[in-house]
């Protein structure tokens, strides 16, 4: 049967619309990019880190189980949760279930995001939940540790929108380290860190929050959440400190992603 030109175009548009809907509602949300970067100075003693951002966890499904499985197989030295892990008080038990899937022997560090505040998450309960899984919630504080005979300082600042970030207070008790990593949920706060860090050397700032725009058409992002500033996704290295903005895992407001595929970041430093 020969198709008319009108019917051919109509069927093509339906197919295209269905494909776009499939991509936005399923593929880009559940097929995660695992992006790997090597920014190490010492090629012989690399430290492997994994950044998990913007989980917005509501259930523990196949995608979360696969993330945990791949992390456990990768055996990173450190894991960082850069905010918005949970956005509703009633979902802390779900976060707990997810954390149970990840090897407890791996040291983990986390910071608050705006949704932890907007969702009225009890910081003490969240801190306790993280702590049970070898994860320390950092709120304007620095932890010093040694990994592979290298002194590392990990600084976590409070959320820029919902909290009270204070970088000078966060590094007040920091000791000299070979590697300094800063966790800040909102990338816009990097500009304040730049002004306030003084002589404090920072190797990398890890942020999230933007979801890569969550919806992007041909590189055009119609909406970025408050606290994004001039940042969207990926590396910002032209000025120091270098920063990586993760597109994160979950979604907020609208349960869709388009042109902003979810990601996990693996980094050697």
Secondary structure, DSSP 4 states (H G I P E B T S, - for coil): -PPPHHHHHHHHHHHHHHHHHHIIIIIHHHS-EEEEEE--S-TTS--EEEEE-----SS--HHHHHHHHHHHHHT-SEEEEES-S-SSGGGHHHHHHHHHTS-TTSEEEEE--HHHHHTT--HHHHHHHHHTTTEEEPSSEEEEEEETTEEEEEEE---TTTS---HHHHTTT----SEEEEE-SSTTHHHHHHHH-TT---SEEEE--SGGGSB-BTTB-S---TT-TT--SEEE-SSSSPEEE---S--SSSS--BS---EEEEEE-
